[in-house]
Amino acid sequence: MGTVYAFLYLLVLIMRAIAVVVPRFNYLMPDTGVVPARPAPAAARPADDGAALAVAVAAAAARKGR
């Protein structure tokens, strides 16, 4: 169990060291910028609204037990 704690402690020390060192070299590879996400295209409206109406009527009839 001591090996696990030693490994985790070493991992924390390395992560802290990297957090100090890496920002010093950010000028070598600057960020290109954040590209804004485009909104998702709207869903296409069904060409036949009668089909949606037929499905709704069939569902209502099934609930009534017909």
Buried (B, 14 or more C-beta within 10 A) or exposed (E): EEEEEEEEEEEEEEEEEEEEEEEEEEEEEEEEEEEEEEEEEEEEEEEEEEEEEEEEEEEEEEEEEE
